[in-house]
Amino acid sequence: MNRKYVVLSALVACLLPVTVVAQVSPAPPSAAPSEPAAAPAAAPAEPAMPVPQAFPAKVALIAFEECVVNTNEGLRAMEAVQKKYEPKQAELTTLGNEIASLQKQLQSAPASMTDEQRATLTRNLDAKQKQYNRDMSDDKDSYTSDLQTAYGKVAQKVNAVLVSYVEKNGYTILLDVGSQQSNVMWAAREPSADITEEVIKAYNASTPEITAPPPAAPSSSAAPRKPAASTPAQKPATAPRTTTTPKPPSQ
């Protein structure tokens, strides 16, 4: 046998198993087909906006501040605050009279008045003037605070009666014409849409245990105190009203 043939045969015999294995080895399994992705959930539909509709307007006008302070309870509350500060007002009046007297003494001082006497009068006048200004400022702040507190308590209850009144009487719009910020520039007198007096009557009827205070007698010791700009004002004479009005407390 040819030696080259024997060597070639041996090489073929060694390589054959590898080749066969390579030929018969199963192919790697293919990846399983992926399932289709789930579709995203649809967003919930937004509720439809209500369509605005025109309706016949029935307008009511009110001077809310005037309404509150002219109810029987409002009058009682304002009177209580006034009486609370009457003693302090009397003290201020007395102190003011003393200041006026010292000023008069200095203005009409005789030429014989010594410098020491004049200096003493001046010091007393300055001290009393400072005390008067300090007490007046403190009294005004306390009075305004108490007045607003008393007003607010009554205003909350009047506001509830007001809302009930306009609902029962079929009003669709309510405007406060007692405020400087009111947008109402004019309102017809006849027929009148002003319900201020009617709400006052309705509130008084709901609190029959509270009666109006008797008219206050004029005091000669002190001038009547006037509310500050931010406190309830007097009833205006004609409509539309333009006095400053504290708004009803939020519900």
C-alpha positions in Angstrom: 0.0 0.0 0.0 1.2 3.4 -0.8 2.4 5.2 2.3 0.8 8.5 1.2 -2.6 6.8 0.7 -2.4 5.4 4.2 -1.7 8.7 5.8 -4.5 10.4 3.8 -6.9 7.7 4.9 -6.0 8.2 8.5 -6.5 11.9 8.3 -9.9 11.4 6.6 -10.9 9.0 9.4 -10.0 11.5 12.1 -11.8 14.4 10.5 -15.0 12.6 9.5 -16.6 12.4 13.0 -16.1 16.2 13.5 -17.6 16.9 10.1 -20.6 14.6 10.7 -21.2 16.1 14.1 -21.1 19.5 12.6 -23.5 18.5 9.9 -26.1 16.7 12.1 -26.0 19.1 15.1 -29.4 20.7 15.4 -29.7 24.4 14.8 -30.2 26.5 17.9 -33.9 27.1 18.6 -35.2 30.3 17.2 -36.6 32.8 19.6 -40.3 32.4 20.3 -42.4 35.0 18.5 -43.2 37.8 21.0 -46.8 38.5 21.8 -48.2 41.8 20.5 -48.0 44.6 23.1 -51.2 45.5 24.7 -52.7 48.7 23.5 -52.6 51.6 26.0 -55.8 52.1 28.0 -57.9 54.9 26.6 -57.9 58.1 28.8 -61.3 58.7 30.4 -63.4 61.2 28.5 -63.6 64.6 30.1 -67.1 65.6 31.1 -68.7 68.0 28.7 -68.8 71.6 29.8 -72.2 72.9 30.5 -73.5 75.2 27.8 -74.1 78.7 29.0 -77.7 79.7 28.8 -79.3 83.1 28.9 -82.0 83.6 31.5 -84.3 86.4 32.4 -82.5 88.4 35.1 -84.3 89.6 38.3 -81.9 92.0 39.9 -81.9 93.0 43.6 -79.9 95.9 45.1 -78.9 96.2 48.7 -76.8 98.6 50.8 -75.4 95.8 53.0 -73.7 97.9 55.6 -76.7 100.0 56.1 -78.8 96.9 56.3 -76.6 95.4 59.1 -76.3 98.5 61.3 -80.0 99.4 61.0 -81.4 96.1 62.2 -82.4 96.0 65.8 -79.5 93.8 66.7 -77.1 96.0 64.7 -78.3 99.1 66.5 -77.9 97.4 69.9 -74.4 96.3 69.0 -73.3 99.7 67.9 -74.9 101.3 71.0 -73.0 98.8 73.3 -69.7 99.8 71.8 -70.5 103.4 72.1 -71.4 103.1 75.8 -68.2 101.1 76.5 -66.1 104.0 75.3 -68.1 106.9 76.8 -66.0 107.0 80.1 -62.8 107.2 78.1 -64.3 109.8 75.8 -65.2 111.9 78.9 -61.6 111.6 80.2 -60.3 112.8 76.8 -62.7 115.7 76.9 -61.5 116.7 80.4 -57.9 116.4 79.3 -58.6 118.5 76.3 -60.1 121.2 78.4 -57.1 121.3 80.6 -54.8 121.7 77.6 -56.9 124.6 76.3 -56.7 126.2 79.8 -52.9 126.0 79.9 -52.7 127.4 76.4 -54.8 130.3 77.4 -52.7 130.9 80.5 -49.5 131.1 78.4 -51.1 133.3 75.8 -52.4 135.8 78.3 -49.5 135.6 80.8 -48.7 138.9 82.4 -45.3 140.5 81.9 -44.6 139.8 85.6 -44.6 136.0 85.0 -41.1 134.7 85.7 -39.2 132.6 83.2 -39.5 129.7 85.7 -43.3 130.0 85.9 -43.5 130.1 82.1 -41.2 127.1 81.8 -43.4 125.1 84.3 -46.6 125.9 82.4 -44.9 124.9 79.1 -43.7 121.6 80.5 -47.2 120.8 81.9 -48.8 121.7 78.6 -46.4 119.5 76.6 -46.9 116.6 79.0 -50.7 116.8 78.8 -50.6 117.2 75.0 -48.5 114.1 74.6 -50.8 112.1 76.9 -53.8 113.3 75.0 -52.4 112.3 71.7 -51.3 108.9 73.0 -54.7 108.2 74.7 -56.6 109.4 71.6 -54.6 107.1 69.3 -55.1 104.1 71.6 -58.7 104.8 72.1 -59.4 105.2 68.4 -57.7 101.9 67.6 -59.5 100.0 70.3 -62.8 101.6 69.4 -62.4 100.8 65.7 -61.5 97.1 66.5 -64.5 96.6 68.8 -66.8 98.3 66.3 -65.7 96.0 63.5 -65.9 92.9 65.7 -69.5 93.8 66.7 -70.4 94.6 63.1 -68.9 91.3 61.8 -70.9 89.2 64.2 -74.2 90.7 63.1 -73.2 90.8 59.5 -72.8 87.0 59.4 -76.3 86.4 60.5 -77.8 89.1 58.3 -76.0 87.7 55.3 -77.7 84.3 55.9 -81.2 86.0 56.0 -80.3 88.0 52.9 -79.4 84.9 50.9 -82.6 83.1 52.0 -84.6 86.2 51.1 -83.3 86.5 47.5 -83.7 82.8 46.9 -87.3 82.7 48.1 -88.2 85.8 46.0 -86.6 84.4 42.8 -83.8 87.0 42.4 -81.0 85.9 40.0 -78.5 88.7 40.7 -77.7 90.6 43.9 -75.6 93.8 43.8 -74.3 95.7 46.8 -74.8 99.4 46.0 -73.6 100.6 49.4 -69.9 100.3 48.5 -67.5 102.7 46.8 -66.3 99.7 44.7 -69.8 99.1 43.4 -70.2 98.9 39.6 -73.8 100.2 39.7 -73.7 103.7 38.5 -77.4 104.3 38.3 -80.6 102.5 39.3 -84.2 103.4 38.6 -86.3 104.6 41.5 -89.5 103.3 40.1 -89.9 100.4 40.1 -87.2 100.0 42.8 -85.0 96.9 43.1 -83.7 98.0 46.5 -84.4 95.3 49.1 -82.5 96.9 52.0 -85.5 97.8 54.0 -87.2 94.5 53.3 -84.2 92.5 54.5 -84.0 94.7 57.7 -87.7 93.8 58.3 -87.0 90.1 57.6 -84.1 90.0 60.0 -85.9 91.8 62.8 -88.8 89.3 62.3 -86.3 86.5 62.7 -85.0 87.9 66.0 -88.2 89.2 67.8 -86.4 89.0 71.2 -84.1 91.9 70.2 -85.8 95.3 70.1 -84.5 98.6 68.8 -82.7 100.7 71.5 -84.4 103.9 72.5 -83.2 107.1 70.9 -80.0 108.3 72.7 -80.3 111.6 74.5 -77.7 114.2 73.4 -74.7 114.4 75.7 -73.4 117.8 76.7 -70.1 116.4 78.1 -68.7 115.0 74.8 -69.4 115.3 71.2 -70.9 112.2 69.5 -68.2 109.9 68.2 -68.2 109.3 64.5 -67.1 105.9 63.1 -63.8 105.7 61.3 -63.6 105.5 57.6 -63.5 101.7 57.7 -66.4 101.3 60.1 -70.2 101.4 59.3 -71.3 104.8 58.0 -74.6 106.6 58.2 -77.5 105.9 55.9 -77.2 107.8 52.6 -80.1 109.9 51.5 -80.6 108.7 47.9 -79.9 105.7 45.7 -77.5 104.6 44.3 -75.5 104.5 47.6 -71.8 105.1 47.6 -70.8 104.8 51.2 -67.9 102.6 52.3 -69.2 99.1 53.1 -67.4 96.2 54.8 -68.2 93.1 52.8 -70.1 90.3 54.4 -67.9 87.6 56.0 -67.1 84.6 53.7 -69.3 81.7 54.2 
